[in-house]
């Protein structure tokens, strides 16, 4: 079967740093348009408003003075409509899900599943979102930074909880991080690319991805993504390209940034009803989102 090529970019990405970041939401957009059609869409956008050459095009488009253009871009008459999707991650909930997976799973596999059985227990375990110090310690425990330090992140995390039953699993996981330089459980790009393949290749059609080269996707991460794909999903290839030379990636960047901001506003309780309605057709139903109130409006 001939592969379908999807152009992707993200917004709100800071690697495995999920807490104390500039954004609460990560968004990954995939666009299924030809180069010519994407170029025409960008030309129409530039005809309507002066798009900046810098990377904050989404913020520019989200200004109230450009609202009618944003409504057009997201609406049913847009070239993007039904030809693009956005996978969003609530960073705190993603972290808590991985933590639950670690503490409840077999330590030989801890934290490796994309959405393991322990994810279903996240609400039960944590209820409301834990405090800031707890989240920072959890992020440090699961991050691949300072791989050689096995005990420090474990000690720091368990100082903040009276439950010690998960300590052996946490220590075993840190030892795995030390011994396996390719191991990563918190990088949101991994489930995002998996879902891009799932969205456009659910019928077994091979998916080829062209991604903005500013994103770090080394061969070991691509290999991990391939291992996480379940038949009939097939990743035909993944290559990095410069956004300035590919209008499809520029549109993916613009879409990821605008949807991230709209979804993040809804998460914070300051959403815009019209814009929230407009992004619904783009949102991946398998997005990782913990706040039920806002997801009821978004999903």
NORRAGI-V358901 format. One record per pair of residues at least 12 apart in sequence whose C-alpha atoms are under 7 Angstrom apart, sorted by the first residue. I is the first residue (numbers start at 1). J is the second residue. D is the distance in whole Angstrom. If there is no record, write none. Layout:
I | J | D
I | J | D
//
This chain:
1 | 205 | 6
1 | 206 | 7
2 | 206 | 7
3 | 205 | 6
3 | 206 | 5
3 | 207 | 5
3 | 208 | 6
3 | 236 | 7
4 | 206 | 6
4 | 207 | 5
4 | 208 | 6
5 | 32 | 7
5 | 207 | 6
5 | 208 | 5
5 | 209 | 6
6 | 30 | 6
6 | 31 | 6
6 | 32 | 5
6 | 208 | 6
6 | 209 | 5
6 | 210 | 6
7 | 30 | 6
7 | 31 | 5
7 | 32 | 7
7 | 209 | 6
7 | 210 | 5
7 | 211 | 6
7 | 248 | 6
7 | 249 | 5
7 | 252 | 7
8 | 29 | 5
8 | 30 | 4
8 | 31 | 6
8 | 209 | 7
8 | 210 | 6
8 | 211 | 5
8 | 212 | 7
8 | 249 | 6
8 | 252 | 6
9 | 28 | 6
9 | 29 | 6
9 | 30 | 7
9 | 211 | 6
9 | 212 | 6
9 | 249 | 6
9 | 252 | 5
9 | 253 | 5
9 | 256 | 7
10 | 27 | 6
10 | 28 | 4
10 | 29 | 6
10 | 253 | 6
10 | 256 | 6
11 | 26 | 6
11 | 27 | 5
11 | 28 | 6
11 | 256 | 6
11 | 257 | 5
11 | 260 | 7
12 | 25 | 6
12 | 26 | 5
12 | 27 | 6
13 | 26 | 6
15 | 187 | 6
16 | 143 | 6
16 | 186 | 5
16 | 187 | 5
18 | 91 | 6
18 | 92 | 7
18 | 139 | 7
19 | 135 | 7
19 | 136 | 6
19 | 139 | 7
24 | 90 | 6
24 | 91 | 6
24 | 264 | 7
25 | 88 | 7
25 | 89 | 6
25 | 90 | 5
25 | 91 | 6
25 | 260 | 6
25 | 264 | 6
26 | 88 | 6
26 | 89 | 5
26 | 90 | 7
26 | 91 | 7
26 | 260 | 7
27 | 86 | 6
27 | 87 | 6
27 | 88 | 4
27 | 89 | 6
27 | 256 | 5
27 | 260 | 5
28 | 86 | 5
28 | 87 | 5
28 | 88 | 6
28 | 192 | 6
28 | 256 | 6
29 | 85 | 6
29 | 86 | 4
29 | 87 | 6
29 | 252 | 5
29 | 255 | 6
29 | 256 | 5
30 | 84 | 6
30 | 85 | 5
30 | 86 | 6
30 | 196 | 7
30 | 252 | 6
31 | 83 | 6
31 | 84 | 4
31 | 85 | 7
31 | 248 | 7
31 | 252 | 6
32 | 83 | 5
32 | 84 | 6
33 | 83 | 7
33 | 248 | 7
35 | 247 | 6
35 | 248 | 6
38 | 247 | 6
38 | 248 | 5
39 | 247 | 5
41 | 79 | 7
48 | 69 | 7
57 | 254 | 6
58 | 254 | 5
58 | 257 | 5
58 | 258 | 5
62 | 258 | 7
74 | 278 | 6
74 | 279 | 7
75 | 278 | 6
84 | 282 | 6
85 | 282 | 4
85 | 283 | 6
85 | 284 | 6
86 | 256 | 7
86 | 282 | 6
86 | 283 | 5
86 | 284 | 6
87 | 192 | 6
87 | 283 | 6
87 | 284 | 5
87 | 287 | 5
88 | 287 | 5
88 | 288 | 7
89 | 287 | 6
89 | 288 | 5
89 | 289 | 6
90 | 288 | 6
90 | 289 | 5
90 | 290 | 7
93 | 289 | 6
93 | 290 | 5
94 | 288 | 6
95 | 139 | 7
96 | 122 | 7
97 | 119 | 5
97 | 122 | 6
98 | 111 | 6
100 | 118 | 6
100 | 119 | 6
100 | 122 | 6
101 | 116 | 6
101 | 118 | 5
101 | 119 | 6
102 | 169 | 7
102 | 170 | 7
103 | 166 | 5
103 | 169 | 6
103 | 170 | 7
104 | 118 | 6
107 | 169 | 5
107 | 172 | 6
107 | 173 | 6
110 | 173 | 6
111 | 185 | 6
112 | 185 | 6
114 | 191 | 7
134 | 160 | 6
137 | 156 | 6
137 | 157 | 5
138 | 157 | 6
140 | 153 | 6
141 | 153 | 5
141 | 154 | 6
141 | 157 | 7
142 | 186 | 7
143 | 186 | 7
144 | 177 | 6
144 | 184 | 6
147 | 177 | 6
147 | 178 | 5
148 | 178 | 5
150 | 171 | 7
150 | 174 | 5
150 | 175 | 6
151 | 171 | 7
154 | 170 | 6
154 | 171 | 6
182 | 220 | 6
190 | 225 | 6
194 | 225 | 6
194 | 229 | 7
197 | 233 | 7
197 | 235 | 7
198 | 233 | 6
201 | 233 | 6
202 | 232 | 7
202 | 233 | 6
203 | 232 | 7
204 | 232 | 5
204 | 233 | 5
204 | 234 | 7
206 | 234 | 5
206 | 235 | 6
206 | 236 | 5
207 | 234 | 6
207 | 235 | 5
207 | 236 | 5
208 | 235 | 6
208 | 236 | 5
208 | 237 | 5
208 | 238 | 6
209 | 237 | 6
209 | 238 | 5
209 | 239 | 6
210 | 238 | 6
210 | 239 | 5
210 | 240 | 6
210 | 241 | 7
211 | 239 | 6
211 | 240 | 5
211 | 241 | 6
211 | 249 | 7
212 | 240 | 6
212 | 241 | 5
212 | 242 | 6
212 | 243 | 6
212 | 249 | 6
213 | 240 | 5
213 | 241 | 5
213 | 242 | 6
259 | 279 | 7
262 | 275 | 7
262 | 276 | 6
266 | 294 | 6
267 | 294 | 5
276 | 298 | 6
280 | 298 | 6
280 | 299 | 6
283 | 299 | 7
285 | 299 | 7
//
